[in-house]
Amino acid sequence: MDILYLSPADWDGPRGRFQHIARRFAETNRVLYADGLGVRGIGVADWRRSLCKVGLSLWPVPRCPTGVRGLWCVTPVAVPGQRHGLLRAVNRSLLKAFLRHHMRALHFEPPLVWIAYPHPSLVSLLDDLRPRAVVYDCVDDWPMFERAFSNIAAAEERLMGRADLVLVTVALLRDKASRFNARAFLVPNGVDVESFAEIPGEHGGEPPDIAALRRPRIGFVGNIAEWVDLGLIERVARIRPEWSFVFVGNYRAQQLRPRADNIHWLGYRPYESVPAYLRAFDVCIIPFVDSELTRSVDPLKLHEYLAAGKPVVSTPLPRVADFGDLVRVASGPEAFAAAISEALSSEPAERARRIAAARQNAWSLRVAEIASLVRTHLAIELEDR
């Protein structure tokens, strides 16, 4: 099957649901993966990435990521704005020509269009791509992002109504999608369990940039943006100055980083190195703010933390509640610090329970579930390995 995968994430960026699903589909199908266009106006910090994307978009042939035989990657660009009708028309024409050119170059049959975000320009041209079917894989409440395009809510409603199948990651998103489409199904995030569940010390020592940090180490992996409660982090770090708080990921928040001797901002690290960082943590945290956006997330990091067998402390999130006593939940700095302290004393035998829970959410099971839904509701055979 030929799959045009319209993703919000750059292929070479932090690896998430989109790359995991595309990579697995490419083992037995052909996948043309189009890097993300974004859903909001660009800021100063985005210009470097934007210029790189312009350069990649001029590449004459699709990039074929190493080791993924059936997957090609292209980098479309669009004018970063949705306010004016002329800009929207220009974007639609550019994207249509760009995508159809690369589909022709690869001799794609009418593809299954897999769209994972409601970029208004992409939604407007779906029928021009002559899809065999359209699947919307909804992972976030997109209109709730800061500075999101003003027309993204309307675009998503059109997409939910147009899609032949809608997949969602949490119940709140299913409730939303069901208002527009009777074929809305819950398919939460997954995890590459074997990469994270290795025995500590099995593959050498700790990453050099963390080895010298004193224990206990309280760690976070992922983008640091508006959904992370920076105030909570700062206050907990003050309560427990003897703990090291370690953050691995791109810093995209608008406010300045909290500064303290025991807070360490390491920046982005490649996906392949993330398991080593998790093994070096004593407790993993999900310090999210309470908002409409975070109530609709299924944090990928939650699955990775559990697959690594690590104790987890999170602020209250609907998805976290599904894991019962495997995750300690607390709100407010004093309670959050106390929950971390309790997690530090957890029994070693709990590690096996966490890994067992992660195995129930393996990507292999998720992709098989997706293939079954596509087969049942769209009559399309989507091989899953």
Phi, psi and omega in degrees: 000138175268128184236122171265113187255106181265103190250149173279352185249137173295142182303320183272005179276190177307131187280127180224202183307317188296310180294322180298314181293314180299317181298318181289320176299324185290347179291333182226005177225177173253129185234127171254109186261120180257119181303160186288143178262348183086162182233017179207164178299151184274147176256184181302319182292346184268350188295320180298313178299319182296318179295321177297320180294323177300316179298316180294327181293338180275355179299130189290336181230156178299144174282140177250105182303137182304132175084000179240091190299320186263019184234128175243150182235135175232157183237090176286158174232156177216152175298126186284070179188153181226005187289324187251140180300325180295316178297319179297320180293319178297314179300315182299316181293317180297315182292319178299312180296318183297309184291318180293326177301312183287330175294318177295320181298329180264004181056044178290136170285173174310116191272162162280118179270118180253108184245127189247012175195152188266056175299124187304322181291324178290318180299323184290341184248010184305314182292333177292342179277358177053056185285149170289324175197162179237127174245128174257116178260097188266117185245351183213163170271083193304320180296346183275353179290144176301138175062021178296150178308140183295337182260013184287328179295316179295321179296320181292321178299318177297318182295316179298323178286327183281327186299145175279341179205137177239128174250142180225159185261341180219164184297323180299322178289327176295319178300318179294312183294327183295341177290340184244343187208127180287342179261068178242123188230144181275118175225092184296175177291168180228195182203148174274084192303315187297332179289333186256337188268026180287157179291131179307133180085357184295327183240047174091192186278191182281157174304138185304326184281359178239343186301326183275352182284136184289154175266158000285149179254124180254116192241153177223137175233128178143173177295140176256105184221202189297343181275353180265132182275088183294326177297318178299315180302313182298318182289321178294321178298326178288324179294324184237072182294344180277351178266149174260124177256119190240128182239121180247113180153165178294138177264109184241007180289151181285327182277162180294151179292140171300138182245128174197155182297335182257011174251125186236117180259106186269343181083187183292140172229144181302150183306321183298336181267350184300317179304325180294322177293318179297322178296333181275351178273152174264326175219142177251144186234154173231084184270069183271149172288161174268112182208169176300326180294309185287337177291346182249022181250150170244090189299121177301325181298330178301314180294322180290319176302312181294321179297330177279356178078016187272145171297142184234135173237131184224153165288163184297124176221139179306318183291324180297325181300335180295343185261006173055227185280004175288340180233130175274132185243134180205150175231145183090146187298317182296313181293323181294317178298319179296322179294321177296317179301317177296319180296325179297337181260011183294152182288141178304330182295340179292337181303316181296323179295319180296315181295321179298320177295321179296324180298333177289349181238029180297146179300327179300320178289320180297314183292323176297321178296317178297315180300323179294318179296318179296319180294316185289317189261340181242356182057037179241129178275107179250100184299142182237027179112000000 
